[in-house]
Amino acid sequence: MPENERRGPVLAAEEIVAGYLPGVDVLRGCSIEVRPGELVGVIGPNGAGKSTLAKALFGLLRVRGGTVHLHGDEVTNRPAHELVHRGVGYVPQLQNVFPELTVEENLRMGMYLRPGGYTDRVAVVEELFPVLAARRRQKAGSMSGGERQMLAMARALMMEPHVLLLDEPSAGLSPRYQDQVFDRVKEINGAGVAVLMVEQNARRCLQICDRGYVLDQGRNAYTGAGLDLLHDEKVIELYLGTLARVR
C-alpha cells in the first residue's frame, strides 16, 4: 500500500451539506479527501458546488451536515484563522490580495499568526515565485492578474501549510499565465504540500492532478485518477466536451 494511504488523509470531508441561503443546499452530500503529498482536482459544470466546497472546507461557509477532518481531528465549522494555524492554506478566486499594500506587505500579512520567521519563509516563496522578489515594493493592485495570483499563492504558503486549497486559480488569466499557474501548483505540490484545486479548466486540471473529483449538483458524480477521468468517455461527453478527447 502506498505510504500516503497508510498515513491517512490530510483533509477529509464526508457527506457535506452546505449552502448560502436558508433551506437551499448547494452541496448535497459531497465527500472528498486529500492524502499526504497529493494534488487533487475538483471539476464540474457551473453551479456544481466546486467553490462552495472550498469555502465550506475552510470555514467560510457553515456546514449544515457532514464532517470535515484535518489529520484525523474533526474541524467542522472551525474558524478560518484556526485552520490556518493548524496548517491549511486557502487562495480565493476573487479579492485574493490587498491591492493597496505592496508585495512585501502582502507577504507579511500571510504571517500575521506567526510574525517571526518572515525572512526564512520569504526566501522560500520567492524561489518559487521569482517575479515577486523584483516587485517587493510594488503595490499589488498595479500588478497583472497573473502576477496577483502568484502573490496570493505565495502569501498562502508563508505559514507553511500542510494542505493548500486553491479556488479557480486560472480563472480570468491569459493562456500564458494559466500555464505558469499550473506549473507553480505542480512545484508547490512537489515540495511536499498537499493541494486541493478547484478548477474551471477541467482538461488541464486532470492532466496534472493525481486524483480528481467530478461534482454535479452538489454531489460526487465521478472519482478517479486524473488521467483516467481525462480519458473516460462519460466524463468527456458530459463535462469536458468532445474537443477534450485525448488520443
N, C-alpha and C positions, 0 to 999 in steps of 0.2 A: 504494500500500500504506500502511495507517495507520502512524503513527510508532511506536506501541508494538510493532507486529510487526517493523518494521525493526530495532529495537534488541534484539530477542530477549527471552526471558522473564527475569524477575527470579528466579523459582524454578521449577524443573522437576524432576519425578520420572518415571523411566521404569521400567516393569515391576517395581514394588516388591513384594517378598515379605517379610512380617513377621508375627509372632505372639507370644503371651505364653508359650506352653508349647512345649517341645521337640517338633518334628515336627508341630505343629499350626499351620497358617498361616491367619491371618485375612485378610491381604492376599495375593492370588494373581496378581500381575502387573498391579497398578494403575498407571496413568500419569496425570499431571496437570501443568499448567503455569499460571503466573500471569505475565502480561505487565505492563510498567510502567503504573501508573495504573488497573489493572483491579480490579474487585470480582468475585471468582469464588466461586460457591456449590457446596457438595458436599452432596447429599441422598441418601436411600436408606432402605430399611427398617432396623429394629433389627437389629444384628448384621452389617450390610453391611461394616463396617470404616471408617466415617467418622472416628470419634475415633482409631482406631488409626492411620489415615493421618496425622492431625495430629501425633500423638506421634512417629511414625517420621520425619516431616519435621524435627521439632525436636530430634531426637537423644535422645528419652526412651525409645525402643524400638528395639532393634537391627534394622537392615535385613539380612535374610538373602540377598536377591537384588535386583538392580536398582541404580539410581544416583539420587542427588539432587544437583542442581547449583544453585548460587546465583550469579547474574551470570556464568554460564558456567564457574565453578570447581566441581569436584566436592567436595561436603561430606558425602558419605555417612558416617553414623555419627560425625560430628564432635560433640563435647560441646555441650550446650545453651548454656553460657556463651560458647563461641566463636562460636556462631551469633548470639547477642545482640550481641556485639561487632562482628560483621560485618553487622548490620542486620536481623536477624529478631526480631520481637516475637511473644510467644505468650501467650494467655489461656486457661488450662484451664477446663473446665466446673466442677469442684469444687475446693474449698480454694484459691481464687484470690486471697485476701487474707490478711494477717496479722491475725487478729482482735484480738489483744491490743495491737497498735500503733495509733496514731492515723492519721488520713487523711494528715497530713503525713509521718509516719514511713514509711507505706507508699509514698508517692511518692518519698521519698528512697531507699528500698530499690530502687526502679526504676532508680536511677542509681549503683548500687554499683560498676559498672565505669568510671564516669566521674563522680566526685564533684563536679567543677567544673561550673558552668553550671546549677545547680539553679534559680536564680531565674528565668532566662530560660525554661527549659523548663516550670516550673510555671505560669508566666503563660500559656503556650500551651495547656496541657491544661485549665487552669481556665476558659479561654474556651470550650472545647468542652464542659466539664462544670461549669457554674457552681455546681451544688449542692455541689461539693467545696470551693469557696472559703469557703463559710459553715460548713463542717464540719471545718476543718483539725485541730482539737484533739479531735474526737470519735473514740472507738475504733471501728475498722472493724467489730468484732463486734456493735456495737449498731445498725448500720445495717440497713435493709431489704435484701432480696435484690437488688432492682433497683439500689439505691444501691451495694451492694458490687460489682455487675457493672460499673457505671460506673467505680468506683475501680480495679478490675482492668484495665480497658481503658486508663484514664489512666496507670496505672503502667507498662504495657507501652509506652506512647508516650513515656515520659520519655527513652528512649535514641534517639529519632528514627529508628525503624525504616524500612527501605525496603519491607518487607512485613510484614503483621500476620496471624498465624494465630489464628483465633477458633474455639474448640471449644464448640459448642452455646450461644451467648451468650444465647439467650432461654429456656433450659430452666428450668422452675420459677417463672417470673416471671408476674405478673399481666398481663392484656392491655394495661393502660396502660404498664407498664414494658417490655413487649415492644416496643410501638410506639416508645418512647423509645430503646431499644437499637438498633433498626433505623435510626432517624433518625440516631443518633450514628455508626453504622457508615457510613452514606452520607456524613456530614460528614467523617469521617476519610478516607475514600476521595477525597472531593472536594478535600481538602487535599493530595493527591498521594501518599498511602500506598497501595500495592497491598494488597489484602485477600483472604485465602482464608478463607472462612467455612463451617465445618461446621455444619449447622443441621437441627434436627428439624422446625421449622415450614417445610415444603418450599414451600408455596404462597407465603408471604411472602418467603422467600429468593429464589425465582425471579423475583418481581416486581421486586426491586431489583438483582439481580446482572447483570453484563454477560454472563457465560457461566456455565453450570452443568454439573456432572458428576453423573450418577446412578450410584451404586455399588450393586452387588448381589453378594453372596457374594464380596466382596473383589476384584471386577473392575469395569472400566468397562462399564456397561450402555448408557448414552446420554450424549451430549455435544452441547452446542449453546448458542446464545444463550438467556439466561434466559427471555425471553418466548416463544421458540419452544418450549422444553420445557414451559412452563406450559400451552401450548395443544395440545401433542402428545397425540393420543388414546391412544397406547400408554402414555405416561408417566402420564397421568391414570388410566387403567384399572389399571395395575399398582402405582403408587406414590403417587398423590395421592388417589384415590378419586373417585367421581362427583360428590361435593359440591364438589370443587375446580374443576369446569368453569367457565371464564370465558366469558361470552357477549359 
